[in-house]
């Protein structure tokens, strides 16, 4: 038989057997026969490498190693869902839906909300890519890792573009096995299944992802209407037919009372499931109503996520310790007896500030009620006063910095260390400088910064750019190899080329966030020009207030900060804004308030926003009387309706592209 034909035949068989085993849980061949076919395919691909596809069943064990993940702009924005926390919220959602579509009873599809990592799969017969949600507009291409999940089809029997979204998660049994292995090897345990899933999907070595035992459920056929599918439940049945693993626990509910019954049932069943859920998703089943129901800036109005009440646990407050932030803010933190709550073990929780502790009446040695706000952030609710036995110690706020001993200054409810050279502030400042929204130095995370700072490899952001001098010392440390440190040094070098707004945000100037950094960079184009601006001139800029103007001018007036700037200049960092060189004053959009709605074919929302801002526009998320222009792509919803009712100028994509040429 022709080798190409045999490869295709074996591939089709293995895909069929994977579907039967991993999706239907009903294998029709023995493990021996499956392994025999796999070995034959491996031999054929080794003999004829040109026949090996990245989507071949042989590649599902991983093995691809990448330097970084490339960005993917979603064809349609991946929206988040509005949250409901109680029955009143759900009934209010139902009332609004009924008012818009003018009916007494709405048919909903209720589904379990999987606690994992949101994912989009895009196909045209075969899988084109798998992308994380990211910021909703741009995600990361993680195809090499996602394809190791054997329940995901690499090809489908459907013509045309097809997109399906869902959740990649780690089953409870996989987490238990993984943590047992990590404990035996002395590695840090994963706190919960969601963190483990997210960390596994973002492994640069796909063989690591393949070993983690990940799974996935798919819950939204994005372009179902292109295939004349009207109902969400019908779209899920179509996904089943195409070989996708959907959650069989979903249910059609006629009216909100049936939804509430479903929620009650799965609140009780939650612990017995072999995967973590953090709520219930409720969607209007009739997708033809979606455009009529519309969207807010971030969420659809035809769906809502009910979040389970926070799970609570009782533990002991062993101590209160203090940490120093980048701005010098002192934060008291609870040291707790380890306790499991909402799927992970908690030993620490922030106590925010002195007033928070005083108002709750906490004492060291108290038994306290602990919960996770939104099932994520540990929160001390209150002490259990009736369990006190007299051994508890009253809380006293410290008066000096725990790192450098400088007397603290209280401002409002917060305490601050005002020593600019405090080591803790330096560490936090470097972490911020290297972060994704600032200089984006990949590999320079919190733990790496702390390790290198404590080893004396650098003490400020200027010395970060001399890390090459310590290459041999770093390789000698546990966990570091030549390739990993060389990749880190390359990332540091590449960061020198960043545009001014990243550097400006990375400097950590109080009140200057990422958006304001870009506004200032675009206005002054060069750091040297910005350094000498007066408060009065800054106050003439839209969105710049007295507090920000004072903070900025004081920061640049400080001699220590000026020396830091000169040090970065000597290291070769770019001080200029590298955005669009188009003169905003000559643009149609200069000075206008613009709203983007719907999906643009030629660019993502993030790119369109950047173009508009470079042309002098202010881009906002909602339509009001202050809006000058609305740019409407496909599936524009309520924003377009409101713009038309207010008589606001509406541009389609073609008109928008003409104006930005």
C-alpha positions in Angstrom: 0.0 0.0 0.0 1.1 3.5 -0.7 2.8 4.9 2.5 0.8 8.2 2.3 -2.4 6.2 2.0 -1.5 3.9 4.9 -0.5 6.9 7.1 -3.9 8.5 6.5 -5.7 5.1 7.1 -3.9 4.6 10.5 -4.4 8.2 11.5 -8.2 7.9 10.9 -8.4 4.7 12.9 -6.4 6.1 15.9 -8.5 9.3 15.9 -11.6 7.1 15.9 -10.2 5.0 18.8 -9.2 8.1 20.8 -12.8 9.4 20.4 -14.3 6.2 21.6 -11.9 5.9 24.6 -11.6 9.5 25.7 -15.0 11.0 24.8 -17.5 8.1 24.7 -15.6 6.1 27.4 -16.4 3.0 25.3 -13.3 1.6 23.7 -13.8 -0.9 20.8 -10.2 -2.2 20.4 -7.7 -3.6 22.8 -4.7 -1.6 24.1 -2.5 -4.1 22.2 -4.1 -3.3 18.9 -4.0 0.5 19.6 -0.3 0.3 20.5 0.4 -1.8 17.4 -1.1 0.7 15.1 0.7 3.6 16.9 4.1 1.8 16.5 3.4 1.2 12.8 2.6 4.9 12.3 5.8 6.0 14.1 7.8 3.7 11.9 6.2 5.1 8.7 6.7 8.7 9.9 10.3 8.0 10.7 10.9 6.5 7.3 8.9 9.2 5.5 9.3 12.4 7.6 7.4 14.4 5.0 4.3 12.5 6.0 4.5 13.5 9.6 1.9 16.2 10.6 2.0 18.4 13.7 -1.5 17.0 14.3 -0.5 13.4 14.0 -1.6 11.0 16.8 2.2 10.4 17.3 2.6 14.1 18.4 0.1 13.8 21.2 2.8 12.7 23.7 4.4 16.1 23.2 8.0 16.8 22.6 7.9 20.3 20.9 9.9 22.9 22.8 9.4 26.6 22.2 11.1 29.7 23.3 7.8 31.6 23.8 4.2 31.5 22.7 3.2 33.8 19.8 0.1 36.0 20.1 -3.2 35.2 18.4 -5.8 37.9 17.8 -9.3 36.3 18.3 -11.5 36.4 15.2 -14.3 37.3 17.6 -13.7 38.8 21.1 -13.8 36.3 23.9 -16.2 38.0 26.3 -16.4 37.3 30.0 -19.7 36.8 31.8 -21.5 39.0 34.3 -21.8 37.3 37.7 -24.9 36.5 39.9 -24.4 35.7 43.6 -27.9 35.0 44.8 -31.5 34.3 43.7 -32.3 38.0 43.4 -29.5 38.6 40.9 -30.8 35.7 38.8 -34.4 36.8 38.9 -33.3 40.3 37.9 -31.3 38.8 34.9 -34.4 36.8 33.9 -36.7 39.9 34.2 -34.5 42.0 31.9 -34.3 39.2 29.4 -38.1 38.8 29.4 -38.7 42.5 29.1 -36.5 42.7 26.0 -37.9 39.7 24.1 -41.4 40.3 25.5 -42.3 36.8 26.8 -43.4 35.3 30.1 -41.1 32.3 30.2 -37.6 32.1 28.8 -35.9 28.8 27.8 -32.4 28.6 29.2 -29.6 26.1 28.9 -27.9 25.7 32.3 -24.3 24.3 32.4 -21.7 23.6 35.0 -19.0 26.3 35.2 -15.7 24.4 34.9 -12.9 25.9 37.0 -10.1 25.8 34.4 -8.5 27.8 31.6 -10.7 29.3 28.8 -9.7 28.2 25.4 -10.6 28.7 21.7 -10.1 26.1 19.0 -10.3 27.2 15.3 -10.7 24.7 12.5 -10.9 24.5 8.8 -11.3 20.7 8.5 -8.2 20.4 10.6 -7.2 22.3 13.7 -5.6 25.6 12.8 -4.8 26.7 16.3 -5.7 26.7 20.0 -5.6 30.0 21.8 -6.0 31.1 25.4 -8.5 33.8 26.2 -5.8 36.4 27.2 -7.4 39.8 27.5 -10.4 38.7 25.4 -9.0 40.3 22.2 -5.5 38.7 22.1 -4.5 35.3 23.4 -1.5 32.9 23.2 -1.1 30.2 20.6 -0.8 27.0 22.7 -1.7 24.5 20.0 1.3 22.2 20.7 0.2 21.7 24.3 -3.6 21.5 23.7 -3.2 18.9 21.0 -1.7 16.6 23.7 -5.2 16.3 25.2 -6.4 13.2 23.4 -10.1 13.9 23.6 -9.7 16.9 21.3 -10.2 16.1 17.6 -7.4 17.1 15.3 -9.7 17.1 12.3 -13.5 17.4 11.9 -16.0 16.4 9.3 -17.3 19.9 8.5 -16.7 22.3 5.7 -15.7 25.9 6.3 -14.3 27.8 9.3 -15.4 26.5 12.7 -14.7 27.9 16.1 -15.5 26.3 19.4 -14.7 27.5 22.9 -14.4 25.7 26.2 -12.4 25.1 29.3 -9.2 23.1 29.7 -9.0 21.7 33.2 -7.2 19.2 35.4 -9.3 16.4 36.8 -9.1 15.9 40.6 -7.3 12.6 40.2 -4.7 14.1 37.9 -4.0 16.8 40.5 -3.6 14.2 43.2 -1.2 12.2 41.2 0.8 15.2 40.1 1.1 16.6 43.6 2.2 13.2 44.9 4.9 13.1 42.3 6.0 16.7 43.1 6.0 16.0 46.9 8.3 13.0 46.4 10.7 15.0 44.3 10.7 18.0 46.7 8.9 20.4 44.3 6.3 22.9 45.4 2.7 21.5 45.3 0.0 23.1 43.1 -2.5 25.0 45.2 -5.5 23.9 43.1 -6.6 22.3 39.9 -7.1 25.6 38.1 -3.6 26.8 38.8 -2.2 23.4 37.7 -4.2 23.5 34.4 -3.1 27.0 33.6 0.6 26.2 34.4 0.5 23.1 32.3 -1.1 24.7 29.2 1.7 27.4 29.3 4.6 24.9 29.5 7.1 25.7 26.7 7.9 21.9 26.5 4.8 20.2 25.3 5.9 16.8 26.7 5.4 18.3 30.2 1.9 19.4 29.3 1.2 15.9 27.9 2.3 14.3 31.2 -0.1 16.4 33.3 -3.4 14.5 32.5 -5.3 17.5 31.3 -8.9 17.3 30.0 -11.4 19.7 28.3 -15.1 20.4 28.0 -16.4 22.5 25.1 -19.4 24.7 25.6 -19.8 27.3 22.9 -20.0 26.8 19.1 -19.1 30.4 18.2 -20.3 30.6 14.6 -23.2 28.1 14.8 -25.4 30.5 13.0 -23.2 30.2 9.9 -24.4 26.5 9.8 -28.1 27.4 10.3 -28.2 26.3 13.9 -30.6 28.4 15.9 -30.4 27.0 19.5 -27.4 26.7 21.8 -28.5 23.2 22.9 -28.7 22.2 19.3 -25.1 23.6 18.7 -23.8 21.5 21.6 -25.4 18.4 20.1 -23.7 19.3 16.8 -20.4 19.6 18.7 -21.0 16.1 20.1 -21.5 14.7 16.6 -18.2 16.4 15.4 -16.3 14.5 18.2 -16.0 17.2 20.9 -16.3 16.4 24.5 -19.2 18.4 25.9 -20.5 18.2 29.5 -23.5 15.8 29.7 -24.6 17.5 33.0 -26.2 20.4 31.1 -30.0 20.9 31.2 -32.7 22.8 29.3 -34.7 24.8 31.9 -38.0 26.4 31.1 -38.1 29.5 33.2 -35.9 30.8 36.1 -37.5 28.5 38.7 -36.2 25.4 36.9 -32.7 27.1 36.7 -32.8 27.6 40.5 -33.7 23.9 41.0 -30.7 23.0 38.8 -28.4 25.2 40.9 -29.7 23.7 44.1 -29.1 20.2 42.8 -25.5 20.8 41.7 -24.6 22.8 44.8 -25.2 19.5 46.6 -23.4 17.4 43.9 -20.4 19.7 43.5 -18.1 17.8 45.8 -18.8 14.4 44.2 -17.8 15.5 40.7 -14.3 14.4 39.5 -13.5 18.0 38.4 -13.8 21.4 40.1 -16.7 23.8 39.3 -17.1 27.3 40.7 -20.7 28.0 39.6 -23.4 27.5 37.0 -23.6 29.3 33.6 -27.1 30.2 32.4 -27.6 31.0 28.7 -30.7 32.0 26.7 -31.1 28.9 24.4 -32.4 30.7 21.4 -29.3 32.2 19.7 -31.4 34.3 17.3 -32.2 36.5 20.3 -28.6 37.3 21.1 -28.3 40.4 19.0 -31.6 41.8 20.2 -30.5 41.2 23.9 -27.2 42.8 23.1 -23.9 43.3 25.0 -22.3 45.5 27.5 -18.7 46.6 27.0 -17.5 43.3 28.5 -20.3 40.9 28.8 -23.3 39.5 26.8 -26.8 40.2 28.1 -28.0 36.7 27.1 -25.9 34.8 29.6 -24.9 35.1 33.3 -22.6 33.1 35.6 -24.0 32.2 39.0 -21.1 31.9 41.5 -21.3 29.6 44.4 -21.1 31.3 47.9 -17.6 31.3 49.3 -16.7 28.1 51.1 -15.6 28.9 54.7 -13.2 27.1 57.0 -12.0 27.5 60.6 -8.3 27.9 61.3 -5.9 29.5 63.8 -4.3 32.9 63.4 -0.7 32.0 64.4 0.9 35.3 63.8 0.7 38.6 61.9 3.8 39.6 59.7 4.4 42.6 57.6 5.5 43.0 54.0 6.8 46.1 52.1 5.4 46.9 48.7 6.9 48.8 45.7 5.6 52.1 46.9 6.7 51.4 50.5 3.2 50.5 51.6 3.3 48.2 54.7 0.8 45.3 54.5 0.0 43.1 57.6 -0.5 39.4 56.6 -2.1 36.6 58.6 0.0 33.5 59.2 -2.5 30.7 59.5 -2.5 27.0 60.4 -2.7 25.3 57.0 -6.4 24.7 56.1 -8.0 23.5 52.9 -10.7 25.8 51.5 -12.3 26.0 48.0 -9.9 23.5 46.5 -6.5 24.6 47.9 -4.5 24.8 51.1 -4.2 28.3 52.6 -1.5 29.4 55.0 -1.5 33.2 54.4 -4.1 35.9 53.9 -3.7 39.7 53.6 -5.1 41.8 56.5 -4.9 45.0 54.4 -4.1 47.6 57.1 -4.2 48.5 60.8 -7.8 49.7 60.7 -9.0 46.4 59.1 -7.5 44.4 62.0 -8.8 46.7 64.6 -12.4 46.8 63.2 -12.5 43.0 63.1 -11.1 42.8 66.6 -8.4 40.2 65.7 -5.9 38.9 68.2 -2.9 36.7 67.5 -3.9 33.2 68.6 -7.5 33.6 67.6 -9.5 30.9 65.8 -10.8 32.7 62.7 -13.3 32.0 59.9 -11.6 32.0 56.6 -13.1 32.1 53.1 -12.0 32.8 49.5 -13.5 35.9 48.0 -14.7 34.7 44.6 -13.2 31.3 45.3 -9.8 32.9 44.7 -8.4 35.3 47.3 -8.1 34.1 51.0 -10.0 36.4 53.3 -10.2 36.5 57.1 -13.9 37.0 57.9 -13.9 37.3 61.7 -12.5 35.9 64.9 -14.5 33.2 66.8 -14.5 35.1 70.1 -16.2 32.3 72.1 -13.2 30.0 71.5 -10.7 32.4 73.2 -8.9 30.9 76.3 -6.9 33.9 77.4 -3.7 32.9 75.6 -4.3 35.3 72.7 -2.1 38.4 72.2 -3.5 41.8 71.2 -2.3 43.2 67.8 0.1 46.1 67.7 1.0 47.9 64.6 4.7 48.2 63.9 6.3 51.7 63.9 9.4 51.0 61.8 10.0 49.3 58.5 10.6 45.6 59.0 13.2 45.6 56.2 15.3 48.8 56.8 14.2 50.1 60.2 13.0 53.5 58.9 10.2 55.1 61.0 6.8 54.6 59.2 4.6 57.4 58.1 0.8 57.0 58.2 -1.3 58.3 55.3 -5.0 57.8 55.5 -5.4 54.1 56.6 -2.0 53.0 55.3 1.5 53.0 56.7 4.5 53.7 54.4 8.3 53.3 54.5 9.6 56.5 53.1 13.2 55.3 52.6 13.8 55.3 48.8 16.7 52.8 49.3 14.7 50.2 51.3 15.7 46.8 49.9 12.1 45.5 49.9 11.0 48.5 47.8 13.9 47.8 45.4 12.8 44.2 44.9 9.2 45.1 44.3 10.3 47.9 42.0 12.4 45.5 39.9 9.5 42.9 39.8 7.2 45.7 38.5 9.9 47.0 36.0 10.2 43.5 34.4 6.5 42.7 34.4 4.5 42.0 31.2 2.8 45.4 31.0 6.1 47.2 31.7 9.4 46.0 30.1 8.1 42.5 29.5 11.3 40.6 30.4 10.2 37.0 30.1 11.6 34.8 32.8 12.2 37.6 35.2 9.4 36.8 37.6 9.0 37.5 41.3 11.0 34.5 42.6 13.8 35.0 40.1 14.1 38.7 41.1 14.2 37.8 44.8 16.8 35.1 44.2 19.1 37.3 42.1 18.7 40.3 44.4 19.6 38.2 47.5 22.6 36.8 45.6 23.8 40.3 45.0 23.6 40.0 41.2 21.7 43.4 41.0 20.2 45.9 43.5 18.3 48.2 41.0 16.9 48.2 37.5 20.1 49.6 36.0 22.2 46.7 37.3 19.6 44.4 35.8 21.2 45.2 32.4 24.6 43.9 33.6 23.3 40.4 34.5 25.5 38.9 31.8 28.5 39.5 34.1 27.0 37.0 36.6 26.2 34.3 34.0 28.6 31.7 35.4 27.5 32.3 39.0 23.8 31.8 37.9 24.6 28.6 36.1 26.1 27.3 39.3 22.8 27.8 41.1 20.3 24.9 41.4 17.7 24.9 38.6 19.6 27.1 36.2 21.2 25.9 32.9 23.1 27.7 30.2 20.1 27.8 27.8 17.7 29.2 30.4 20.0 32.0 31.6 21.0 32.9 27.9 17.3 33.2 27.1 16.8 35.4 30.1 19.7 37.6 29.1 18.4 37.9 25.6 15.0 39.0 26.8 16.7 41.6 29.0 18.7 42.9 26.0 15.5 42.9 23.8 13.7 45.0 26.4 16.1 47.9 25.6 14.2 48.4 22.3 10.8 48.9 24.0 8.8 52.1 23.3 8.9 54.9 25.9 5.5 54.1 27.4 6.7 50.7 28.7 9.8 52.3 30.3 7.7 55.1 31.8 5.2 52.6 33.3 8.1 50.4 34.5 9.7 53.1 36.5 6.9 52.8 39.0 6.1 56.5 39.3 3.1 56.8 41.7 -0.2 57.6 39.9 1.3 56.7 36.4 -0.4 53.6 35.2 0.0 51.9 31.8 -2.6 54.0 30.1 -1.3 57.3 31.4 2.2 56.3 30.6 1.1 55.9 26.9 -0.7 59.3 27.0 2.4 61.0 28.3 4.8 59.2 25.9 2.6 60.1 22.9 2.4 63.7 24.1 6.1 64.3 24.7 7.6 61.7 22.4 10.9 61.6 24.4 11.8 61.0 28.1 14.1 64.0 28.2 11.2 66.3 27.2 8.9 64.9 29.8 11.5 65.1 32.6 11.5 68.9 32.5 7.7 69.6 32.2 6.1 71.7 34.9 3.0 70.9 36.9 1.1 73.6 35.2 1.8 72.2 31.7 0.9 68.7 32.8 -2.5 69.9 34.1 -3.4 71.0 30.6 -3.4 67.4 29.5 -6.8 65.6 29.6 -7.1 63.2 32.5 -4.1 64.6 34.3 -5.1 65.9 37.8 -3.1 67.8 40.5 -2.1 64.6 42.4 -0.6 63.0 39.3 1.1 66.2 38.1 2.7 66.7 41.5 3.8 63.1 41.8 5.4 63.1 38.3 7.3 66.4 38.7 8.6 65.4 42.2 9.8 62.0 40.9 11.8 63.6 38.1 13.1 66.3 40.5 14.6 63.7 42.8 18.4 63.4 42.2 18.4 59.7 42.9 15.8 59.1 40.2 17.7 61.3 37.7 20.8 59.2 38.3 18.7 56.1 37.7 17.6 57.6 34.3 21.2 58.4 33.4 22.2 54.8 34.3 19.5 53.4 32.0 20.6 55.8 29.2 24.2 54.5 29.5 22.9 50.9 29.3 21.4 51.8 25.9 17.6 51.8 26.6 15.4 53.5 24.1 13.9 56.8 25.5 11.6 57.6 22.6 8.0 56.9 21.8 7.8 54.4 18.9 4.1 54.6 18.2 2.5 56.0 15.1 4.3 59.0 13.5 1.0 60.2 12.0 0.3 63.7 13.2 -2.8 63.4 15.3 -3.7 67.0 14.6 -4.3 66.1 10.9 -6.5 63.2 11.8 -10.3 63.0 11.5 -10.3 61.3 14.9 -8.1 64.0 16.7 -9.9 65.1 19.9 -12.9 62.8 19.3 -14.4 60.3 21.7 -14.8 57.0 19.9 -16.5 53.7 20.8 -15.7 50.4 19.1 -18.5 47.8 18.9 -18.8 44.4 17.1 -16.0 42.5 15.3 -13.7 44.0 12.7 -12.4 41.6 10.0 -9.1 43.3 9.4 -7.9 43.9 12.9 -8.5 43.1 16.6 -10.0 45.6 19.0 -6.7 46.1 20.7 -5.0 47.1 17.4 -7.9 49.4 16.4 -7.8 51.1 19.8 -4.1 51.7 19.5 -4.5 53.2 16.0 -7.2 55.5 17.2 -5.3 56.6 20.3 -2.2 57.3 18.1 -4.5 59.5 15.9 -5.6 61.5 18.9 -8.9 59.9 19.8 -10.1 58.9 23.3 -11.5 55.4 23.1 -14.2 54.5 25.7 -16.3 51.5 26.3 -19.8 52.9 26.4 -21.9 55.2 24.2 -23.2 58.4 25.7 -24.0 62.0 24.6 -20.3 62.7 24.8 -19.5 60.1 22.2 -18.5 61.6 18.8 -18.1 58.4 16.7 -19.1 54.8 16.9 -17.2 52.3 14.7 -19.4 49.2 14.1 -18.2 45.8 13.0 -20.1 42.6 12.6 -22.5 41.6 15.3 -22.7 45.2 16.7 -25.3 45.1 19.4 -26.9 47.6 21.8 -24.1 50.2 21.4 -25.0 50.6 17.8 -28.7 51.0 18.6 -27.9 53.6 21.2 -25.6 55.5 18.9 -28.3 55.6 16.2 -31.0 56.8 18.7 -28.7 59.6 19.8 -27.8 60.6 16.3 -24.1 59.8 16.7 -21.9 59.3 13.6 -21.5 55.6 12.9 -18.7 54.3 10.7 -18.5 50.8 9.2 -15.2 49.0 8.8 -14.6 50.2 5.3 -15.2 53.8 6.2 -12.9 53.5 9.2 -10.1 52.0 7.1 -10.4 54.8 4.6 -10.0 57.4 7.4 -6.9 55.8 8.9 -5.1 55.3 5.6 
